[in-house]
């Protein structure tokens, strides 16, 4: 037999399919990078504008980086305007609204997920139907009701309006998280002597904690960013929330851009920090509730 002849190995040449796959990956990352830049640029411009001086802010040739960074607008905002009062008002209203919504929505969502009764599904769907209507349609009826019961121009009336608007969505969202918790775990706990409420508190709520956290964050953001109800239901300046208070820096004759940018940055920072701290709960909570419900 003839001796085997060694054939020299050819240099590696990627196939057209492999090259196309690499091109798609590069194009995908380029597209995502562009979207991130477009999304974050308004916030970057807001921060940069708040750190400029008055003269640099109104230059004809805008600069992407402040040549002489200054915190003058922040000093004017804190010392010359009632911004900190607006900030405190928004904090109080948002936290109280979130707490009430989570408590009520937790029990409502649990009953819709665990108890079978006639009309359960139509009732659950009716909550989503209510979210289809814009909030401006509810502003006047809520204004009339709160005026008749003497809760107009108060934190109590504003919180009631926010709870009314946020409760259906939060209930629907929590229902999906509770339905993802196996019923057998609660039944096993009740066999061991736990009551229905005890099984709910000790078994279901800890397992649904990421979903509850995500729902609480959404409820907090709804109250923190809401403008219409706060503008319609609150008249006294000392009770105004941040969105309404910041709008006061805009008038038909003058817009204080520097102070407005500084106030917008300070209003955004707490929400951003909160998101960074609990982002893993948001991701797991949103995805776990997307399967059922």
Secondary structure as the mmCIF struct_conf table of DSSP 4:
data_model
#
loop_
_struct_conf.conf_type_id
_struct_conf.id
_struct_conf.beg_label_comp_id
_struct_conf.beg_label_asym_id
_struct_conf.beg_label_seq_id
_struct_conf.end_label_comp_id
_struct_conf.end_label_asym_id
_struct_conf.end_label_seq_id
HELX_LH_PP_P HELX_LH_PP_P1 UNK A 2 UNK A 12
HELX_RH_AL_P HELX_RH_AL_P1 UNK A 16 UNK A 50
TURN_TY1_P TURN_TY1_P1 UNK A 51 UNK A 51
BEND BEND1 UNK A 52 UNK A 52
HELX_RH_AL_P HELX_RH_AL_P2 UNK A 54 UNK A 57
TURN_TY1_P TURN_TY1_P2 UNK A 58 UNK A 58
BEND BEND2 UNK A 60 UNK A 61
BEND BEND3 UNK A 64 UNK A 65
BEND BEND4 UNK A 67 UNK A 68
HELX_RH_AL_P HELX_RH_AL_P3 UNK A 72 UNK A 80
BEND BEND5 UNK A 81 UNK A 82
HELX_RH_AL_P HELX_RH_AL_P4 UNK A 83 UNK A 114
TURN_TY1_P TURN_TY1_P3 UNK A 118 UNK A 119
HELX_RH_AL_P HELX_RH_AL_P5 UNK A 120 UNK A 131
TURN_TY1_P TURN_TY1_P4 UNK A 132 UNK A 132
BEND BEND6 UNK A 133 UNK A 133
TURN_TY1_P TURN_TY1_P5 UNK A 135 UNK A 135
HELX_RH_AL_P HELX_RH_AL_P6 UNK A 136 UNK A 148
TURN_TY1_P TURN_TY1_P6 UNK A 149 UNK A 150
TURN_TY1_P TURN_TY1_P7 UNK A 152 UNK A 153
BEND BEND7 UNK A 154 UNK A 154
HELX_RH_AL_P HELX_RH_AL_P7 UNK A 155 UNK A 179
TURN_TY1_P TURN_TY1_P8 UNK A 180 UNK A 180
BEND BEND8 UNK A 181 UNK A 181
HELX_RH_AL_P HELX_RH_AL_P8 UNK A 183 UNK A 191
TURN_TY1_P TURN_TY1_P9 UNK A 192 UNK A 193
HELX_RH_AL_P HELX_RH_AL_P9 UNK A 196 UNK A 199
HELX_RH_PI_P HELX_RH_PI_P1 UNK A 200 UNK A 204
HELX_RH_AL_P HELX_RH_AL_P10 UNK A 205 UNK A 207
TURN_TY1_P TURN_TY1_P10 UNK A 208 UNK A 208
HELX_RH_AL_P HELX_RH_AL_P11 UNK A 209 UNK A 225
HELX_RH_AL_P HELX_RH_AL_P12 UNK A 228 UNK A 233
BEND BEND9 UNK A 236 UNK A 236
HELX_RH_3T_P HELX_RH_3T_P1 UNK A 237 UNK A 239
HELX_RH_AL_P HELX_RH_AL_P13 UNK A 242 UNK A 247
TURN_TY1_P TURN_TY1_P11 UNK A 248 UNK A 249
STRN STRN1 UNK A 250 UNK A 250
BEND BEND10 UNK A 252 UNK A 253
STRN STRN2 UNK A 255 UNK A 255
HELX_RH_AL_P HELX_RH_AL_P14 UNK A 257 UNK A 277
TURN_TY1_P TURN_TY1_P12 UNK A 278 UNK A 278
HELX_RH_AL_P HELX_RH_AL_P15 UNK A 279 UNK A 288
TURN_TY1_P TURN_TY1_P13 UNK A 289 UNK A 290
BEND BEND11 UNK A 291 UNK A 291
#
